[in-house]
Amino acid sequence: MKLGIPAESAKQIARLLVGSGLINEDQLSSASISSTEGEKCLIETIIEYGFTDEISIATAISEKYDIELIETLTQSEVSFSLSGVLPKKYIIENRVIPIRNNKELLDVVISEPSALNQMSSIGLLTEKKIKPHLVTFSQINDILTSFNSDQIPIKSKEKSNNLNIPKTTTRLKTKTVKKEPKPSSEVIDFVDKYINKAVMDGVSDIHLEKYKKYARMRFRLDGVFIIQKDAEKLLFEKYEAIVTVIKIKAGVDITERRLPQDGAMNEKIDGKEVDFRVSILPASEGERVVMRILDTSSISLTIESLGFQEDGELAFKKSIDSPQGMVLVTGPTGSGKSTTLYAALQRIDLDTKNVLTAEDPVEFTLDGISQVQVKDDIGLTFSAALRSFLRQDPDVVMVGEIRDKETVDIAIKAALTGHLVLSTLHTNDAVSTINRLVNMGVEPYLIASSLTLIVAQRLARKVCENCKTEDSNISGNQKIAIGFSPEESSRLRLQHGEGCSDCNDTGYKGRLGIYEVLNITENIVEGILSKRTTPELLKIAKEKDSFLSMQEVGRSFLRSGSITYEEYQRVLITD
């Protein structure tokens, strides 16, 4: 007999049985020991030992919580559970089953008191008053079995559809049986509409925020926010219900509104699977939601596809091909550091190399690589993961981010003992990374002997090729101010996009990487050991190693008409 009762709920019910006098403490103790040893549900064990029965348990719960007990459900009520008034995933996970739907009232059945915590969330989702009823564990299981195996006769399903309930699939895609959708269907359709729109438009993140007098949805496209004005009215009116739908999709606790939560979901959009990472943060006026879109099919994870300058690309490839050393990729959040590291990993021969990564989070799954999700709350930090990696006979280790002295110390040790170490660091440029490591407490001689290459990067929006035209508004003085010579500025014609249907009237379409690559040459090593300042190291790199800064690379893109003057200013001017 498998009743499917969650362990915590079983303990709650068992204490209730003792309190109501159905079983005594000795019987509970005996059942607890037996269920632990046999890995059985506690309530199942109590029933199997004959201490009490399902009906008696249901009666005790009914009396304790003042819930009507339904001893036998009718066929029509069971059939209605398939009508789609609640998402299938939600019904299965929470063991809450709708049986009747009236204009303002939805009747549901439960078998465990813990399910009462779901009533307010169901009310938000369906915009109805919820009335719970109690049935036995076996009846719940029978309905769920039918729900999963689709054993209910077709006629019964057709009858349930006559109730004019919007039908929802397990992925929350909805089809209504009436021209005018019910409010719950409206909310689900709203979520699906903007998720689909975001993916089709190439958006990287969806932001939902609520304030006292309004709510807004923003898409981050090519690094810039675009407000979805047409979404604001319904978003404000149905904000809590919309967040509940997203929580269900993401597999997080819909009743938790006090603590941050992270979840994930998968949607099939335009014939392809798209993964989402969902972050929910409590705020004063309502929970903030950020959905990161991880469309792996749209990303070419090769070094050649990134857009390095020729010399920089050769240096980067050479460092990845080395058997040991440390390669750092730097830049602000959202500058594409993770993509660069994934591209580096794709170059490695995974048949002959043992590759381990520690990430927070794991954004893209790569076959042939053991990827570890960092979890600070249980002590699985970057440093702890890296320390364990060194006992796994690795050839290459990738650490998502160097955040502290302990992590950088272990990373340097690994690089010095025959491992290739790849990681990221938050610095403004490549050269300043060296003094950042010094400020973290790393001795210069360790930096000089372990570090092989530093890549600093930004992502800039490309000018739309369809509506590209000369930008006559940029003066010669403005060009001189960003580094062009007076002679070049007088003849240089910069470009911009006028806006068209191809770029949604933004003038931009797509992004390109702007990279500066600092090779740790003998000249740079000498400068590190001499404890030279960042400006001094930069001068050495430029004069002796032909180093190109991001600004110089950016000006080459201005010359070719790939980026605009405004985009150069936005991305590369940090003063």
C-alpha positions as CSV (number, residue, x, y, z in Angstrom):
1,M,0.0,0.0,0.0
2,K,1.6,3.3,-1.2
3,L,-0.3,6.4,0.0
4,G,2.2,9.0,-1.3
5,I,2.1,11.1,1.9
6,P,5.1,13.4,2.3
7,A,7.2,12.6,5.3
8,E,6.6,15.9,7.2
9,S,2.9,15.7,6.6
10,A,2.9,12.1,7.8
11,K,4.5,13.2,11.1
12,Q,1.9,16.0,11.5
13,I,-0.9,13.5,11.0
14,A,0.7,11.0,13.4
15,R,0.8,13.6,16.2
16,L,-2.8,14.4,15.5
17,L,-3.8,10.7,15.9
18,V,-2.1,10.6,19.3
19,G,-3.8,13.8,20.3
20,S,-7.2,12.5,19.3
21,G,-6.7,9.2,21.1
22,L,-6.7,7.0,17.9
23,I,-3.2,5.7,18.7
24,N,-1.0,5.9,21.8
25,E,2.6,6.9,22.2
26,D,3.9,3.3,22.3
27,Q,2.1,2.5,19.0
28,L,3.6,5.7,17.4
29,S,7.1,4.8,18.6
30,S,6.7,1.3,17.3
31,A,5.5,2.5,13.9
32,S,8.2,5.1,13.7
33,I,11.0,2.6,14.2
34,S,9.5,0.1,11.8
35,S,8.9,2.8,9.1
36,T,12.4,4.1,9.4
37,E,14.0,0.6,9.1
38,G,11.7,-0.4,6.2
39,E,11.9,3.0,4.5
40,K,8.1,3.2,4.6
41,C,5.6,6.0,5.1
42,L,4.8,6.4,8.8
43,I,1.0,6.5,8.2
44,E,1.2,3.5,6.0
45,T,2.9,1.6,8.8
46,I,0.3,2.7,11.3
47,I,-2.5,1.4,9.1
48,E,-0.7,-1.8,8.2
49,Y,-0.1,-2.6,11.9
50,G,-3.9,-2.2,12.4
51,F,-3.6,0.6,14.9
52,T,-6.3,2.5,13.0
53,D,-7.7,2.9,9.5
54,E,-8.0,5.4,6.7
55,I,-11.6,6.5,7.5
56,S,-10.8,7.0,11.2
57,I,-7.8,9.1,10.2
58,A,-9.8,11.2,7.7
59,T,-12.5,11.7,10.4
60,A,-10.0,12.9,12.9
61,I,-8.5,15.4,10.4
62,S,-12.0,16.5,9.4
63,E,-13.0,17.2,13.0
64,K,-9.7,18.9,14.0
65,Y,-9.7,21.3,11.0
66,D,-13.5,21.6,10.6
67,I,-13.4,20.4,7.0
68,E,-16.3,18.4,5.5
69,L,-15.4,14.8,4.9
70,I,-16.5,13.3,1.6
71,E,-16.4,9.5,2.0
72,T,-17.1,8.7,-1.7
73,L,-16.5,11.0,-4.7
74,T,-18.9,10.7,-7.7
75,Q,-17.7,9.8,-11.2
76,S,-18.5,13.4,-12.4
77,E,-16.5,14.9,-9.6
78,V,-13.5,12.7,-10.4
79,S,-13.9,13.5,-14.1
80,F,-13.9,17.3,-13.4
81,S,-10.4,16.9,-11.9
82,L,-9.2,16.5,-15.5
83,S,-10.8,19.7,-16.7
84,G,-7.7,21.8,-16.4
85,V,-8.9,24.4,-13.9
86,L,-5.6,24.0,-12.2
87,P,-2.3,23.1,-13.8
88,K,-1.6,19.3,-13.8
89,K,1.9,19.8,-12.3
90,Y,0.5,21.8,-9.4
91,I,-2.2,19.2,-8.7
92,I,0.2,16.3,-8.6
93,E,2.9,18.1,-6.5
94,N,0.5,19.5,-4.0
95,R,-2.2,16.7,-4.0
96,V,-5.0,19.3,-4.2
97,I,-7.8,18.3,-6.7
98,P,-10.6,20.5,-8.0
99,I,-14.0,18.8,-8.1
100,R,-16.6,21.5,-8.6
101,N,-16.5,25.0,-10.1
102,N,-19.2,27.6,-9.6
103,K,-19.3,31.3,-10.5
104,E,-17.3,32.5,-7.5
105,L,-16.5,29.2,-5.7
106,L,-14.1,26.4,-6.4
107,D,-14.5,23.2,-4.4
108,V,-11.3,21.2,-4.0
109,V,-10.5,17.9,-2.2
110,I,-7.4,17.2,-0.1
111,S,-6.3,14.4,2.2
112,E,-3.6,16.1,4.3
113,P,-3.9,19.2,6.6
114,S,-0.7,20.6,5.1
115,A,-2.5,21.1,1.8
116,L,-4.6,23.8,3.6
117,N,-1.6,26.1,3.1
118,Q,-2.3,26.1,-0.6
119,M,-5.8,27.6,-0.5
120,S,-4.7,31.2,-0.6
121,S,-2.5,30.5,-3.6
122,I,-5.2,28.7,-5.4
123,G,-7.5,31.6,-4.8
124,L,-5.0,33.9,-6.4
125,L,-4.5,31.7,-9.3
126,T,-8.2,31.1,-10.1
127,E,-9.5,34.3,-8.6
128,K,-12.2,32.4,-6.7
129,K,-13.1,31.6,-3.2
130,I,-11.8,28.2,-2.3
131,K,-13.7,25.6,-0.3
132,P,-11.7,22.6,0.8
133,H,-13.1,19.1,1.4
134,L,-11.5,16.0,2.8
135,V,-11.2,12.6,1.3
136,T,-9.1,9.5,2.2
137,F,-5.5,9.0,1.0
138,S,-6.6,6.2,-1.2
139,Q,-9.2,8.3,-3.0
140,I,-6.6,11.0,-3.7
141,N,-4.2,8.4,-5.1
142,D,-6.9,6.9,-7.3
143,I,-7.6,10.3,-8.8
144,L,-4.0,11.1,-9.4
145,T,-3.4,7.6,-11.0
146,S,-6.3,8.3,-13.4
147,F,-4.9,11.8,-13.9
148,N,-1.5,10.4,-14.9
149,S,-2.7,7.4,-16.9
150,D,-5.6,9.1,-18.6
151,Q,-8.0,6.4,-17.6
152,I,-11.2,8.5,-17.3
153,P,-13.7,7.8,-20.2
154,I,-13.8,10.3,-23.0
155,K,-17.5,11.1,-22.3
156,S,-16.7,12.1,-18.8
157,K,-14.1,14.5,-20.0
158,E,-16.5,16.0,-22.5
159,K,-19.0,16.6,-19.7
160,S,-16.5,18.4,-17.7
161,N,-15.7,20.7,-20.6
162,N,-19.4,21.8,-20.6
163,L,-18.6,23.6,-17.4
164,N,-16.8,26.3,-19.5
165,I,-13.5,25.8,-17.6
166,P,-10.3,26.9,-19.5
167,K,-8.3,23.8,-20.3
168,T,-4.6,24.0,-19.4
169,T,-1.8,21.6,-20.4
170,T,1.0,20.6,-18.0
171,R,3.1,23.4,-19.5
172,L,0.4,25.9,-18.7
173,K,-0.3,26.5,-22.3
174,T,-4.0,27.3,-22.4
175,K,-6.9,26.7,-24.8
176,T,-10.3,28.2,-23.8
177,V,-13.6,26.7,-24.7
178,K,-15.3,30.1,-24.7
179,K,-14.6,33.2,-26.7
180,E,-14.1,35.2,-23.6
181,P,-11.5,33.6,-21.3
182,K,-11.9,33.1,-17.6
183,P,-9.6,35.3,-15.5
184,S,-7.3,32.4,-14.6
185,S,-6.9,31.6,-18.3
186,E,-6.2,35.3,-19.0
187,V,-3.3,35.3,-16.5
188,I,-1.8,32.1,-17.8
189,D,-2.1,33.4,-21.4
190,F,-0.5,36.6,-20.4
191,V,2.6,34.8,-19.0
192,D,2.9,32.6,-22.0
193,K,2.5,35.5,-24.4
194,Y,5.4,37.5,-23.0
195,I,7.6,34.5,-22.5
196,N,7.1,33.6,-26.1
197,K,7.6,37.3,-27.2
198,A,10.8,37.6,-25.2
199,V,12.4,34.4,-26.7
200,M,11.3,35.3,-30.3
201,D,12.8,38.8,-29.9
202,G,16.1,37.5,-28.6
203,V,15.7,38.9,-25.1
204,S,18.2,37.8,-22.4
205,D,16.2,38.7,-19.3
206,I,12.5,39.4,-18.3
207,H,12.0,41.7,-15.3
208,L,8.7,42.0,-13.4
209,E,8.3,44.7,-10.7
210,K,5.4,46.1,-8.7
211,Y,5.1,49.5,-7.0
212,K,2.3,51.3,-5.2
213,K,0.6,52.8,-8.3
214,Y,1.9,50.7,-11.2
215,A,3.7,47.6,-12.2
216,R,6.1,47.1,-15.1
217,M,7.6,44.5,-17.3
218,R,11.0,45.1,-18.8
219,F,12.9,43.1,-21.4
220,R,16.7,43.3,-21.4
221,L,17.6,43.2,-25.1
222,D,21.2,43.6,-26.2
223,G,22.1,44.8,-22.7
224,V,19.4,47.6,-22.6
225,F,16.0,47.6,-20.9
226,I,12.9,48.0,-23.1
227,I,9.6,48.6,-21.1
228,Q,6.6,46.6,-22.3
229,K,4.0,49.3,-22.0
230,D,1.1,47.1,-23.3
231,A,1.6,44.7,-20.4
232,E,1.4,47.3,-17.6
233,K,-2.4,47.4,-17.0
234,L,-3.0,43.7,-16.6
235,L,0.3,43.2,-14.8
236,F,-0.7,45.7,-12.1
237,E,-4.2,44.3,-11.7
238,K,-3.2,40.6,-11.6
239,Y,0.4,40.8,-10.3
240,E,0.1,38.3,-7.5
241,A,-1.6,35.7,-9.8
242,I,1.0,36.3,-12.5
243,V,3.8,35.7,-10.0
244,T,2.0,32.5,-8.8
245,V,1.9,31.1,-12.4
246,I,5.6,31.8,-12.8
247,K,6.3,30.1,-9.5
248,I,4.4,27.0,-10.6
249,K,6.3,26.9,-13.8
250,A,9.7,27.4,-12.0
251,G,8.9,24.7,-9.4
252,V,9.3,26.9,-6.3
253,D,7.1,27.3,-3.2
254,I,4.1,29.4,-4.2
255,T,3.2,30.0,-0.5
256,E,6.6,31.5,0.4
257,R,6.6,35.3,0.0
258,R,9.1,36.2,2.7
259,L,12.4,34.7,1.4
260,P,14.2,34.8,-1.9
261,Q,13.7,31.8,-4.1
262,D,15.5,30.4,-7.2
263,G,13.9,28.1,-9.7
264,A,14.2,26.8,-13.3
265,M,11.8,26.0,-16.0
266,N,11.7,24.8,-19.6
267,E,9.5,25.9,-22.4
268,K,9.1,24.6,-26.0
269,I,8.9,27.7,-28.1
270,D,8.9,27.7,-31.9
271,G,9.9,24.1,-32.0
272,K,12.9,24.4,-29.7
273,E,13.5,23.8,-26.0
274,V,14.4,26.9,-24.1
275,D,15.6,26.9,-20.5
276,F,14.9,29.7,-18.0
277,R,16.5,30.5,-14.7
278,V,14.1,32.3,-12.4
279,S,14.9,34.5,-9.4
280,I,12.2,35.7,-7.0
281,L,13.0,38.5,-4.5
282,P,10.5,39.7,-1.8
283,A,9.9,43.5,-2.0
284,S,7.6,45.9,-0.1
285,E,4.9,46.1,-2.8
286,G,5.2,42.6,-4.2
287,E,7.8,40.0,-5.2
288,R,10.3,41.0,-7.9
289,V,10.8,38.4,-10.6
290,V,13.8,38.1,-13.0
291,M,13.8,35.4,-15.6
292,R,17.1,34.7,-17.4
293,I,16.6,33.1,-20.8
294,L,19.2,30.4,-21.6
295,D,18.7,29.8,-25.3
296,T,21.6,27.4,-26.0
297,S,20.6,26.9,-29.6
298,S,21.2,30.6,-30.4
299,I,24.8,30.6,-29.1
300,S,27.8,29.4,-31.0
301,L,30.2,28.4,-28.3
302,T,33.5,28.7,-30.3
303,I,36.4,31.1,-29.8
304,E,36.2,32.0,-33.5
305,S,32.6,33.1,-33.1
306,L,33.3,35.5,-30.3
307,G,34.9,38.3,-32.3
308,F,38.5,38.7,-31.0
309,Q,41.0,40.7,-32.9
310,E,43.4,38.4,-34.8
311,D,46.3,38.7,-32.4
312,G,44.1,38.4,-29.4
313,E,42.4,35.3,-30.7
314,L,45.7,33.6,-31.3
315,A,47.0,34.5,-27.8
316,F,43.8,33.3,-26.2
317,K,43.9,30.0,-28.1
318,K,47.5,29.4,-27.2
319,S,46.8,29.9,-23.5
320,I,43.9,27.4,-23.6
321,D,46.1,24.9,-25.4
322,S,48.7,25.2,-22.6
323,P,48.9,22.3,-20.1
324,Q,49.0,24.7,-17.1
325,G,48.6,28.2,-16.0
326,M,45.8,30.6,-15.1
327,V,43.6,32.4,-17.6
328,L,41.3,35.2,-16.2
329,V,38.3,36.8,-18.0
330,T,37.2,40.1,-16.5
331,G,34.4,42.5,-16.9
332,P,31.2,43.7,-15.3
333,T,28.1,41.6,-14.9
334,G,26.4,40.9,-18.3
335,S,29.6,41.4,-20.3
336,G,29.7,37.8,-21.6
337,K,32.4,36.4,-19.4
338,S,30.6,33.0,-19.0
339,T,30.2,32.7,-22.8
340,T,33.9,33.3,-23.3
341,L,34.8,30.6,-20.8
342,Y,32.3,28.1,-22.3
343,A,33.9,28.8,-25.7
344,A,37.3,28.1,-24.2
345,L,36.1,24.8,-22.8
346,Q,34.7,23.8,-26.2
347,R,38.3,24.0,-27.6
348,I,39.6,21.4,-25.1
349,D,39.8,17.7,-26.2
350,L,37.4,16.1,-23.7
351,D,38.5,12.6,-24.6
352,T,42.0,13.1,-23.4
353,K,41.4,15.7,-20.7
354,N,39.6,15.6,-17.3
355,V,37.6,18.9,-17.1
356,L,35.8,20.0,-13.9
357,T,33.8,23.3,-13.4
358,A,32.3,25.0,-10.4
359,E,29.6,27.5,-11.4
360,D,26.9,29.6,-9.8
361,P,24.7,28.8,-11.6
362,V,25.4,26.2,-14.3
363,E,24.0,28.1,-17.2
364,F,24.8,25.7,-20.1
365,T,25.3,22.0,-19.8
366,L,28.3,20.7,-21.8
367,D,28.7,17.0,-22.5
368,G,32.0,15.5,-21.4
369,I,32.5,18.0,-18.6
370,S,31.6,17.5,-14.9
371,Q,29.8,20.7,-13.8
372,V,29.2,21.4,-10.2
373,Q,26.6,23.9,-8.9
374,V,27.9,26.0,-6.1
375,K,25.7,26.2,-3.0
376,D,27.0,28.6,-0.4
377,D,24.2,27.8,2.1
378,I,25.5,24.2,2.5
379,G,29.1,25.1,2.4
380,L,29.8,24.2,-1.2
381,T,31.6,27.4,-2.1
382,F,33.9,28.0,-5.0
383,S,36.9,27.4,-2.8
384,A,35.5,24.2,-1.3
385,A,34.6,22.9,-4.8
386,L,38.1,23.8,-6.1
387,R,39.8,22.1,-3.2
388,S,37.8,18.9,-3.9
389,F,38.6,19.2,-7.6
390,L,42.3,18.8,-7.0
391,R,41.6,15.4,-5.5
392,Q,39.8,14.3,-8.7
393,D,42.9,14.2,-10.9
394,P,41.8,17.1,-13.2
395,D,43.6,18.5,-16.2
396,V,41.5,21.6,-16.5
397,V,39.4,23.3,-13.8
398,M,37.0,26.2,-14.4
399,V,35.9,28.4,-11.4
400,G,32.9,30.6,-12.2
401,E,34.2,33.5,-10.2
402,I,37.1,34.3,-7.9
403,R,35.5,36.1,-5.0
404,D,37.9,35.8,-2.1
405,K,41.5,35.2,-1.0
406,E,41.0,31.5,-0.3
407,T,39.7,30.8,-3.8
408,V,42.5,32.7,-5.5
409,D,45.1,30.9,-3.4
410,I,43.8,27.5,-4.3
411,A,43.5,28.5,-8.0
412,I,47.1,29.7,-8.1
413,K,48.3,26.6,-6.4
414,A,46.5,24.5,-9.0
415,A,48.0,26.6,-11.9
416,L,51.5,26.1,-10.4
417,T,51.1,22.3,-10.1
418,G,50.3,21.4,-13.6
419,H,46.6,22.4,-14.1
420,L,45.0,24.8,-16.5
421,V,42.7,27.1,-14.4
422,L,40.1,29.3,-16.0
423,S,38.1,31.8,-14.0
424,T,36.5,35.3,-13.9
425,L,37.2,38.4,-11.9
426,H,35.3,41.7,-11.6
427,T,37.7,44.4,-12.8
428,N,37.4,47.3,-15.3
429,D,40.2,46.3,-17.6
430,A,42.9,43.6,-18.1
431,V,45.9,45.5,-16.7
432,S,44.2,46.5,-13.4
433,T,43.5,42.8,-12.8
434,I,47.1,42.4,-11.7
435,N,46.9,44.9,-8.9
436,R,43.4,43.6,-8.0
437,L,45.1,40.3,-7.2
438,V,47.8,42.0,-5.2
439,N,45.2,43.8,-3.2
440,M,43.5,40.5,-2.5
441,G,46.8,39.4,-0.8
442,V,48.5,37.4,-3.5
443,E,52.3,37.8,-3.6
444,P,53.6,39.3,-6.9
445,Y,55.9,36.4,-7.5
446,L,53.0,34.0,-7.4
447,I,51.0,36.1,-9.9
448,A,54.0,36.3,-12.2
449,S,54.6,32.5,-12.2
450,S,51.0,31.4,-12.5
451,L,49.1,33.9,-14.6
452,T,49.4,33.4,-18.4
453,L,46.7,35.6,-19.9
454,I,44.0,38.1,-19.0
455,V,41.0,39.0,-21.2
456,A,38.8,42.0,-20.4
457,Q,35.6,42.4,-22.3
458,R,32.4,44.4,-23.0
459,L,29.4,43.7,-25.1
460,A,28.2,46.5,-27.5
461,R,25.1,46.7,-29.6
462,K,25.7,46.5,-33.3
463,V,24.3,49.0,-35.8
464,C,21.3,47.5,-37.7
465,E,22.6,46.7,-41.2
466,N,19.2,47.2,-42.7
467,C,18.8,50.9,-41.6
468,K,22.4,51.9,-41.3
469,T,23.2,55.5,-42.4
470,E,25.7,58.2,-41.8
471,D,25.5,60.0,-38.4
472,S,26.0,63.7,-39.2
473,N,25.4,64.8,-35.6
474,I,28.8,63.8,-34.2
475,S,31.3,66.7,-34.3
476,G,35.0,66.6,-34.9
477,N,35.7,67.6,-31.3
478,Q,33.6,64.7,-30.1
479,K,35.6,62.3,-32.2
480,I,38.9,63.8,-31.0
481,A,37.7,63.5,-27.4
482,I,37.4,59.7,-27.7
483,G,40.9,59.3,-29.1
484,F,40.8,60.0,-32.9
485,S,43.4,62.3,-34.3
486,P,42.3,65.7,-35.7
487,E,43.3,64.6,-39.2
488,E,41.3,61.3,-38.9
489,S,38.3,62.9,-37.2
490,S,37.9,65.4,-40.1
491,R,37.4,62.6,-42.7
492,L,35.8,59.9,-40.5
493,R,32.1,59.2,-41.1
494,L,30.4,57.5,-38.2
495,Q,27.3,55.4,-38.6
496,H,24.0,54.9,-36.8
497,G,20.7,53.1,-37.3
498,E,17.6,55.1,-38.2
499,G,15.3,52.4,-36.9
500,C,13.2,50.0,-39.0
501,S,11.0,46.9,-38.6
502,D,14.0,44.7,-38.7
503,C,15.4,46.1,-35.4
504,N,12.1,47.1,-33.8
505,D,12.9,50.8,-34.5
506,T,15.9,50.7,-32.1
507,G,18.6,51.2,-34.8
508,Y,20.5,48.2,-33.2
509,K,20.5,44.5,-33.9
510,G,22.7,42.0,-32.2
511,R,25.8,42.5,-30.1
512,L,29.5,42.1,-30.6
513,G,32.3,41.6,-28.1
514,I,35.0,44.2,-27.5
515,Y,38.1,42.4,-26.1
516,E,41.5,43.5,-24.8
517,V,43.9,40.6,-24.4
518,L,46.9,41.0,-22.0
519,N,49.5,38.3,-22.6
520,I,51.7,37.8,-19.6
521,T,55.0,38.3,-21.4
522,E,58.5,38.5,-19.9
523,N,58.1,42.3,-20.0
524,I,54.9,42.1,-17.9
525,V,56.4,39.5,-15.5
526,E,59.3,41.9,-14.9
527,G,56.8,44.7,-14.2
528,I,54.8,42.5,-11.8
529,L,57.9,41.5,-9.9
530,S,59.0,45.2,-9.7
531,K,55.6,46.0,-8.2
532,R,54.8,48.5,-11.0
533,T,51.5,50.5,-10.8
534,T,48.7,49.9,-13.2
535,P,49.5,52.9,-15.4
536,E,53.1,51.8,-15.6
537,L,52.1,48.2,-16.5
538,L,49.8,49.6,-19.2
539,K,52.6,51.7,-20.6
540,I,54.9,48.6,-20.7
541,A,52.2,46.5,-22.5
542,K,51.6,49.2,-25.1
543,E,55.2,50.1,-25.9
544,K,56.8,46.7,-25.7
545,D,54.0,44.2,-26.5
546,S,51.7,46.0,-28.9
547,F,48.8,45.8,-26.4
548,L,45.4,47.1,-27.7
549,S,43.0,48.5,-25.1
550,M,39.3,48.0,-25.4
551,Q,39.0,51.7,-26.4
552,E,41.4,51.1,-29.3
553,V,39.4,48.0,-30.4
554,G,36.2,50.0,-30.0
555,R,37.5,52.8,-32.3
556,S,38.3,50.2,-34.9
557,F,34.6,49.2,-34.8
558,L,33.6,52.8,-35.1
559,R,35.7,53.1,-38.2
560,S,34.0,50.0,-39.7
561,G,30.6,51.3,-38.9
562,S,29.8,48.3,-36.6
563,I,28.9,50.4,-33.6
564,T,27.7,53.9,-32.9
565,Y,29.3,56.8,-31.1
566,E,26.6,56.6,-28.5
567,E,27.3,52.9,-27.9
568,Y,31.0,53.5,-27.7
569,Q,30.3,56.1,-25.0
570,R,27.9,53.9,-23.1
571,V,30.1,50.8,-23.0
572,L,33.7,52.1,-23.0
573,I,33.8,55.5,-21.3
574,T,34.0,54.7,-17.6
575,D,34.9,58.2,-16.2
